[in-house]
Amino acid sequence: RRREEAPGSARAPPGPPGDIAPQLLADPLAFLDGLAKEHGDVVGATLASERVVFVGAPDAADSVLVTQSSSFVKEGTAFFPGSSLAGEGLLVSDGDTWRRQRRLSNPAFRAAAVQRYAGAMGGAADEMLSAKWGCPARDGTSGAGLSVAAASGTLVRDVYADFNELTLDVVARALFGADLRSDGAAVQAAVAEAFEHFASRAATGFAVPEWAPTPDNARYAIAVRELDRVVYGLIARRREAVARGGAEAAGSDLLGDLLRATDDEDAEGDGQGMGDKALRDELMTLMVAGQETSAIVLAWACAFLMDRPEMQERIAREVAAAGGEAAVGEAAGSGGLPFTEAVLYECMRLRPPAYMVGRCAAEDVSLESGGTAYSVPRGTTVLVSPWLLHRDERWWGESALDFDPDRWLKSEEEAKRMRVSPAYVPFGAGPRVCIGARFAMIEGLVVLATLCARARLSPARFAPRPKPGALITLRPAGAVELTVTPREPVVEAVGVPDALAGVGSGAGATVAGADGGAPVASPPAEVVEVAG
């Protein structure tokens, strides 16, 4: 006979029988929705013979990520299954290693440091618009062969592919400045191959050991070797420059900031900086994780806006009111683009790039939700689901599934309440809140504001509606094809330093047969600290 539980004692979370792997892999989002509807906010299940607990309630999520965060670790979650790439970077490390790396990395992501890259972000957007979308550039030129089609409303672009190139270019230039110019194409190809490797493993649910002689592993190993060649080479050249010219010769990019950082912030520090391996691990993590998530948010933002021309107009008017494209970077960092910011907040609510956040219980834990305590044994994987948290009518009202940026503009007090609520965690929460949150928000604001000031978006004829494909991230399941049409620039934008400006042009435009029919501007102080 089942033993009755003592009043007030924790109980095992309810859940489905059997192994859930087939259902979860077949349709992760539908499975999560069904799991919560049938079993509640804290659900226990067996996944590939391992016990997991799914969390879809703010109180339990807050316990995992904030109030009881010391009882959980990343080790064992396999949420970023690329040890040879990530090494001991912030995304996957734990304990003293994570704390030291976080202390050393924090200064590079503070407000003033991140604001330096607004010009590079605007320059990348400008070149993408002219080289790929047929829009007039700052100098009045436009992409050869594209301007006529764009002006006639027949130019169709896969904006997700375009944003993948743009965001990698921005991340690479922020990390390495102008030093990556000669290796830019090789790095883009290697990063794309590495992420596809992770995505294919997530899609199959079976992580083949990296040493296994498979074609996928072979391609991945080549990609990692290529990235190692480039990154270690850049580190070596910068160290040589520092040896000759002192700390200032390290450069004014993220690599320079990390090279100059010493661990003397508090009593725990040893006064030393990062070694080459630690630097390499952080740079790799930032390149792969930061690029992918930013591209996803921008692609989903365009997918939401393509049917809402009035919202595009509001963004364009907001840019004009802020002083035109020349002022976008400054406005992004000072609260000057509130509606654009609300669009990004709402996009990340309905399409959170990290739709599940993994932790592993380092000890026996009791999670409370709705007045009930649930037992989580040591070694259990816990998956907090922003997908569930962000779409629940109990926290977001009857319009929970509606795309409504104005919900963030009702009052500053209400907007702040929503931003800090455990029901809204696009960047995570607690000590391991995303270190790149401010960078991602400024990038999203600058790029989205620039493109809406320069182009109009509309659905492409015969193109399927974008649908989410939940693998490691909540990326679009396929191409996000939109018709892009130039509009007159609001004002002439200022120049961007040669060391930071520029994004490579790319092929991929198609011409249709007929008319184609991260953020409040300064990221909130609560989320100033894509990697950790």
ABEGO torsion letter per residue (X at the ends): XBBBBBBGBBBBBBEBBEBAAAAAAABAAAAAAAAAAAAEABBBBBBGGBBBBBBABAAAAAAAAAAAAAABBABGAGABBBAAAAEABAAABBEAAAAAAAAAAAAAABAAAAAAAAAAAAAAAAAAAAAAAGBBBAAGBBBBGAAAAAAAGABBBBAAAAAAAAAAAAAAAAAAEAAAAAAAAAAAAAAAAAAAAAAAAAAAGBBBBAABBBAAAAAAAAAAAAAAAAAAAAAAAAAAAAAAAEAAAAEABAAAAAAABBBAABAABAGBBBBAAAAAAAAAAAAAAAAAAAAAAAAAAAAAAAABAAAAAAAAAAAAAAGEAAAAAAAAAAGABAAAAAAAAAAAAABBABABBBBBBABBBBBBBGGBBBBBBBGBBBBBBAAAAAABAAAAEAAAABBBAAAAAABAAAAAAAAABAABBAAEBEAABBAAAAAAAAAAAAAAAAAAAABBBBBBBGBBBBBBBBBABBBBABBBBBBBBBBBBABBBBBBBAAABEBBBBBGBBBBABBBXXXBABBBAAAAXXAX
